[in-house]
């Protein structure tokens, strides 16, 4: 009985790992860089999010960001300076992406307040 139980467990684990297609729904890769329009330098700490989703990233020290998201017809990407004065103060901006197959690259400039 123990041998049958072990074989059944092994087959279940194999099926769970390899027998079922795994689609997590995160099919589009969006990446880019946020810079200052005045200085052309990268901006750290800008929150990059997709409208109506609880998904966001912050730009790194090079102003770069990247994330995967679900496939959709269009994406409204929102850029917000939420740290205010830490890296300067910038006006928010948003842009809409359409017709994306697998990946998109954005270079966004923000205006200082």
N, C-alpha and C positions, 0 to 999 in steps of 0.2 A: 504494500500500500504506500509506503514511504517513497519507493522508487517511482510509482505512478504519479504521486503528488509532485515530486521533484521535476519529472519530465513535463507535466502539465504547467508548472510554474515557469520552466525554461521556455516552453513554447509561447506562453502568454507574453513573456518579456520580449521575445524575438518579434512577435506580432506587433506589440506596442511600439517597438523601436524601428522596425524595418518594413513591416507589412502594410502600414497605413500611411498614405501620403500626408505629410505635415505641411499645411499651409497656414502660417500664422497671420496672414493678411497684411503683412508689412512688405509691400512689393515695390515701392518707389523710394529711391535714394535722393535726398535733397541736400546739397552742400553749397557752401559759398563763403564769402568774406564780406565783412562790414567795415567801411572806412569812413573817415571824416571827409566831407566835401571840401573843407577849408584847407586842411593840412595833407590830405591824401594818405594819412597814417591809419593803421588798423585801430579799431576800437574794441577794447576788452569789456566784457560784462553786459553786452546787449542781449536781451532776451528775444529769441527767435521762436515764434510759435505759429501754429496753424489754427485759424479761426474755428471755433466750436469744437475743439479737441483739447483734451488735457495733456497735450504733448508739447514740450518746449526744450530748447537747449540754450545755453549761454555761449557767447563768443569767447574764444580763448585769447591769449595774449597777442596772437597774430590776427585777431578779428575773425577767425574761422569758426565755422559751425558745420555740423552734419547730423542727419538723422534719417531713419527709414520711416515710412508712413504707409497707410493703406492706399490702395489704388482708388482714384476718384477722377471725375471729369475735370475738375478744377480745384485749385488750392489757393486760399487767401493766406499769404504769409505775412505775419505782423512782426515788426521790429520795434522794440520798446527799450528805452533807456530807463531802467528801474533803479539803478544805483545813484542816479542824479549826478552828484558832484564828484564821485570817486574818480571817474575818467573824463571829466567834463560833463556838460549837460547838452543833450541832443534831442531834437524833435523826433517823435516817432514817425514811422512810415510803414505802409503796407503795399503789397503788390500781389497780383493774381497770376497764377500760372495755369496754363491750359495745354492740352495736347502732349502731356508727358508720357513717355513709354516706360522707361526704366529709371532714368536719373536726370537731375537738373542741377545746373551750377548758376548761382546768383552772385553778382558783385554789386553790393548796395552801398550807396553813399548817404550819410546822414548829415543834416545841417545842424551846426551848433546853435544853441539858444542864445 
